[in-house]
């Protein structure tokens, strides 16, 4: 029964009227049963949802992540000259419009280039603060998506397009200004994030791919290294790699 209830609560719509019986009925007890990432749509009157419990629940429950291709990116100025951006991101399930303003636009605009593949992390949050005394009168704030982090998404496969897991990926920004190492996941994917200490400089990125576990990931593959000039002239940075299998002399130690 509990499993069925959790499944139902993965996406819930509240449509009750307000009464003494329904006031605060959607509360911490119900939120605790919901899955991480659950969607709650409130079509009811103010008061049906316990707002204090909702604010506490959303700290851990309402986190969102998505990955996709940038199919359209517009950098626009408002009437008073303030820049903002409108970006269309597409994945296998559909397309999404992301609008960024102010500091968010300034921080993330470099990623918003057509043909980039990006990974976005964020959360659902209230758009503006509502004073407690106003909440007591039933005033609420609409919720919106707040971007927390955006990263380039890289992909590593063999020459036939099969993803390669556990390839060592070394990312070297600006000829050694900053370096990091990670490993591809089971889908052959890795991420590349612009770190603060290289954010303001002219940027280059060298990606080095090494097969460190031999046949365990389906074969022995050649080492590959490529350097990109990133985020300049509105050019996309496509981190899509195809690795050749190593020859016998490269994959086996030479006899003396």
Phi, psi and omega in degrees: 000317180297320178298319178296320181294319177300321180296316179298320184281001176296329175213112187232142175242126180259123184229014183288151169282170182265133177203177177298329181282329184262347182298122179073014185293331176268101191223192184304320181301319179286319180299324181295337179276345185282148176290154169300135181084007180296154180249125178243121181249116184262107175254010184268179176285157175302140179108338179292322178265131174288106188295324179296317178293324179295315180298323179289320182293322185290345178297330182240339188267326193258055176258143186229139174223142177210153178229145179181182179264139173279111181263341179204138179217125179238129174253117194234155172249140175288177180300330179263015172090006180276130184281148172208171183225149176234119187234137174257124180244131185238136171230194185288345182260348180156197181234154184225143175258127180242123178249131180237136182231160171056229184295325178298318178298315181298321184287319191250359187299330182297331180284338188275069179236134182306137179083352172294146170253123188230158176239128185241131172244140179196191179211158175273125184217162176294141182289330179208161183282138176241126181297148181304320180293329176286324177298323179298335177270004177096003180283136179227166176252140173293154179263150177218170180270124180251117180286132177253326184203142172228137180225151169291148180247127179251157184220133181234124177226172169277182186291346177264002176092010179273129182299144180245122181271152172061037168277131178287125182243117176253123180252120184240108182269135172051052174053045175100003177299326176203139178226150173213158180234137174214182183226143180295147178273190185294342176264008181072024188253145170219168181239154178227113183251138175284116181274154189303324186285354174237008187298321188268351185271165168295131195246136167233153181224123174253124180251122177243128182246128181227135174269109187256355183239017173061228187286351185297334179256025174098005180160176174249125190241151179292151173285141181226138177223130179224145179246136182238144165266115192253147172059040176234142176056030178056031178268139180287149173250098186263107182264067184243113189239143174240121182259133174279149174288142181290147175286169183300322182290332180277329186268345183241142178293143180284140177280146181272000000 
